[in-house]
Amino acid sequence: MDILFANMILFFHLFYISYIIIGLLLIYLGYFLKWRFIRNPLFRWTHLAAMGIVIFETLFGIFCPLTEWEAALRRAAGESLSYSAGFIPYWIHRLFFYDWPTWVFSLIYGLFFLLMIATIFIIPIRYKKK
């Protein structure tokens, strides 16, 4: 059961990261294709907030709670962190975690967050008129 929950957390982590990265790509693609949803305030502010959480964790040296929870569940199940639970969980995990210095991640997160903030001004949010 612990493995099931660990895999669910891993897939949620994938969704969270995808929402941030693919969301920004969709905003720019949608701008050129004139998609209206890319200016939706709920989408845009939740998108920015999702990356804001990552930046907050980075600035204050907080290890991602999803990663800690997943690792604890895998250890509780007696699994090493080699992810022998299956092909998909193994490769998703390999995509998430690299062996780079922490400052590289901080720089990447910071630059990406700045791009997201700039996007608010480049492709403004549209609020419905009353």
C-alpha positions as CSV (number, residue, x, y, z in Angstrom):
1,M,0.0,0.0,0.0
2,D,2.9,2.3,0.8
3,I,4.2,1.8,-2.8
4,L,0.9,2.7,-4.2
5,F,0.8,6.0,-2.3
6,A,4.4,6.7,-3.2
7,N,3.6,6.2,-6.9
8,M,0.5,8.4,-6.5
9,I,2.7,11.2,-5.0
10,L,5.2,10.7,-7.8
11,F,2.5,11.1,-10.4
12,F,1.1,14.2,-8.6
13,H,4.6,15.6,-8.6
14,L,4.8,15.0,-12.4
15,F,1.4,16.8,-12.8
16,Y,2.6,19.7,-10.7
17,I,5.8,20.1,-12.7
18,S,4.0,19.7,-16.0
19,Y,1.4,22.3,-15.0
20,I,4.2,24.8,-14.5
21,I,6.3,24.0,-17.6
22,I,3.6,23.1,-20.1
23,G,1.4,25.9,-18.7
24,L,3.9,28.5,-19.7
25,L,4.4,27.0,-23.1
26,L,0.6,27.0,-23.6
27,I,0.4,30.7,-22.6
28,Y,2.8,31.7,-25.4
29,L,1.4,29.2,-27.9
30,G,-2.1,30.4,-27.1
31,Y,-1.1,34.0,-27.5
32,F,-0.2,33.3,-31.1
33,L,-3.1,31.1,-31.8
34,K,-5.5,33.5,-30.0
35,W,-6.7,31.0,-27.4
36,R,-8.9,32.9,-24.9
37,F,-8.3,30.5,-21.9
38,I,-4.6,31.6,-21.6
39,R,-5.8,34.9,-20.2
40,N,-8.1,33.4,-17.6
41,P,-7.2,34.8,-14.2
42,L,-7.7,31.5,-12.3
43,F,-5.4,29.7,-14.7
44,R,-2.7,32.4,-14.7
45,W,-2.6,33.1,-11.0
46,T,-2.6,29.4,-10.0
47,H,0.1,28.9,-12.5
48,L,2.2,31.7,-11.0
49,A,1.5,30.5,-7.5
50,A,2.6,27.0,-8.3
51,M,6.0,28.3,-9.2
52,G,6.0,30.7,-6.3
53,I,5.8,27.7,-4.0
54,V,8.9,26.2,-5.6
55,I,10.7,29.6,-5.3
56,F,9.7,29.9,-1.6
57,E,11.1,26.4,-0.9
58,T,14.3,27.2,-2.7
59,L,14.8,30.6,-1.0
60,F,14.3,29.2,2.5
61,G,16.1,25.9,1.9
62,I,13.0,23.8,2.4
63,F,13.2,20.3,0.9
64,C,10.1,19.5,-1.2
65,P,7.5,17.9,1.0
66,L,6.3,15.7,-1.9
67,T,9.8,14.3,-2.3
68,E,10.2,13.7,1.4
69,W,6.8,12.0,1.7
70,E,7.4,9.8,-1.3
71,A,10.8,8.7,0.0
72,A,9.4,7.9,3.4
73,L,6.7,5.8,2.0
74,R,9.2,3.9,-0.2
75,R,11.4,3.3,2.8
76,A,8.4,2.1,4.9
77,A,7.6,-0.4,2.2
78,G,11.2,-1.7,2.4
79,E,12.1,-0.4,-1.0
80,S,15.5,1.2,-1.7
81,L,15.3,4.5,-3.5
82,S,16.4,2.7,-6.7
83,Y,12.7,2.7,-7.8
84,S,12.2,-1.0,-8.6
85,A,8.5,-0.5,-8.5
86,G,8.2,-0.4,-12.3
87,F,9.3,1.2,-15.5
88,I,7.2,4.3,-15.5
89,P,7.8,5.4,-11.9
90,Y,11.5,4.7,-12.4
91,W,11.8,7.0,-15.4
92,I,9.6,9.7,-14.1
93,H,11.8,9.8,-11.0
94,R,14.9,9.9,-13.2
95,L,13.5,12.9,-15.0
96,F,12.8,14.8,-11.8
97,F,16.1,14.4,-10.0
98,Y,19.5,15.3,-11.3
99,D,22.9,15.3,-9.6
100,W,23.6,19.0,-10.1
101,P,24.7,21.5,-7.4
102,T,21.8,23.2,-5.6
103,W,22.7,26.6,-7.0
104,V,22.0,25.4,-10.5
105,F,18.4,24.5,-9.6
106,S,18.0,27.8,-7.7
107,L,19.2,29.7,-10.8
108,I,16.9,27.7,-13.2
109,Y,13.9,28.2,-10.8
110,G,14.6,31.9,-10.4
111,L,15.0,32.6,-14.1
112,F,11.9,30.6,-14.9
113,F,9.9,32.5,-12.2
114,L,11.1,35.8,-13.6
115,L,10.0,34.7,-17.1
116,M,6.5,33.8,-15.6
117,I,6.3,37.2,-14.0
118,A,7.3,38.9,-17.2
119,T,4.7,36.9,-19.0
120,I,2.0,38.5,-16.9
121,F,3.0,41.8,-18.5
122,I,3.7,40.5,-22.0
123,I,0.5,38.6,-22.2
124,P,-1.8,40.3,-19.7
125,I,-4.6,38.6,-17.8
126,R,-8.1,39.6,-18.9
127,Y,-10.8,40.1,-16.3
128,K,-14.4,40.0,-17.3
129,K,-16.1,43.4,-17.5
130,K,-19.1,43.9,-15.4
